[in-house]
Amino acid sequence: RKMPVLPSSPQMQSRLSPYAWVCFSMCVGVMGTALASPLYPLYQQAWGLQPSHITQIFVTYMLGALISLLFLGRLTNRFGFLKVLRMGLIIMTAGVIGSAMAWNAISLGVCRFIIGLASGLITTSASVGMTQLNNKGDLQRAAATTSLTIAFGFGLGPVVGGLMAQWVPHPLVSSYLPPIALSFLGIYALFQIKLPAASEPSFSDAPRLSLKDVLPSISQPRKPFLYHYALGCMAAFSAFGMFSLFAAMAPSFMAKMVPWHGPAVSGLSIGIILFLSAGIQLIARPYATKSVAIVGFFALTATNALLIFNSFAGSTALFVLCVMSMACGHALCNLAGMSIVNKVSKPANRTGLLSTYLVMGYVGTIIPILGMGWLSDHIGLTGALIGFCTCLGLLTALLGMLCLRARVLPIPRN
């Protein structure tokens, strides 16, 4: 039985394709995940939280996303990307509404966990959908569009949240209103678009849901590509881990590096990193994946070195240079990682390989930032920042050298 179509839906379909609405929904979904970053100092002040509490709240989102990717990754293959994307955006909207109503750290953490679950569903299903709907067959283009959409959505979240928190009353509530409104638009749009029947599995044709469908869906590619896939996963580990430092702790350590303060400043700094990242990915799309990965890893190495030096110098100019280097490293590592996933996968295992890739990214977010939060409580923010940057800087330098030694394989187009 077909769903009734509202009168405005034909105009909607004629103006924007399903591909565009999938991009929009992914952007809105990840916007809700990143919006809270510039609000953490306000929560810290309102509820009397320690730095470790902030990192724990931040990590609850990552745990939710990690669980979603591990246990729900097969749902896209089973039910089709569109059904899973609809469900993910609905869950995301519920989590954002709950965040606006949170009254303490525990309630906010629960909502962030729900948002993380939804984020895993949205990222995986939308990435698969954008690849399927890409009618030009250009895997590099599909990878770049996916990474660019994620980066733009993540950047839009803290910018909107920071600006709202700086000048709008009741910031811990009002800051969430824009993504809620956009999420409702995305949900409505996803229920109006139609796909060819062959491209979406039918509930009636699928076998009953079993335990196998929710077991961890970690995958690996064909043996000749395992080394390259591992480097791609470590690119996600490094880029996600470095960005988590800015997303969770930038409002705290920026106070010593720039003369301006407030949610708008920290939100704009995070947003600028991601907007620059989106632009760099667009520019770097035609270049060879190996070159992109090498430059990306060494850019992250430079970012860590600059942060260590600037923790003593306190220079605004150095911080701006650090932001630019971070944007470059984030962009190129994510672009290289997504390109590798698309190149070494086949349609049958693409969802599993993408989930594994994202799992590595979220592991890179969770472990280092929890360590930094714990160190901040015991040795201070500056010491924790130096320790974090030293470890990640050495790791990215090693990965960059491994990329230099990697052999370029002739990977067929799917």
VENFENMO-V571956 format. One line per field, one symbol per residue. phi: phi as a letter, one per 30 degrees, with the letter a starting at -180 (. if undefined). burial: + if it has 24 or more other C-alpha atoms within 12 Angstrom, else -. A space follows every 10 residues. Layout:
phi: ???
burial: ???
//
This chain:
phi: .dddcdedde dddddbdeed ddeddddddd dddcddedde ddddddcicd eddddddddd dddddddddd ccddddddcj dddddedddd dedddddddd cdbadddddd ddddddeddd dddddddddd dddddcicdd dddddddddd ddddddeddd ddddddbcdh ddcddddedd dddddddedd dcdbceeddb dcdddddddb dedcdecdbb deedcddddd ddddddeddd dddddddcce edddeccbdc bjeddddddd ddedddeddd ddddeddddd dddddddddd eddddddddd dcdicddddd dddddddddd dddddddddd eddcccedcd ddddddeded dddddddddd dddddddcbj dddddddedd dddddddddd ddddddddcd cddd
burial: ---------- -+----++++ ++++++++++ ++++++++++ ++++-----+ ++++++++++ ++++++++++ ++++++++++ ++++++++++ ++++++++++ ---++--+++ ++++++++++ ++++++++++ ++++----++ ++++++++++ ++++++++++ ++++++---- ++++++++++ -+++++++++ ++++-----+ ---------- ------++++ +---+-++++ ++++++++++ ++++++++++ +++++-++-- -+++++++++ ++++++++++ ++-++---++ ++++++++++ ++++++++-+ +------+++ ++++++++++ ++++++++++ ++++++--++ ++++++++++ ++++++++++ ++++++---- ++++++++++ +++-+++-++ -++------- ----
//
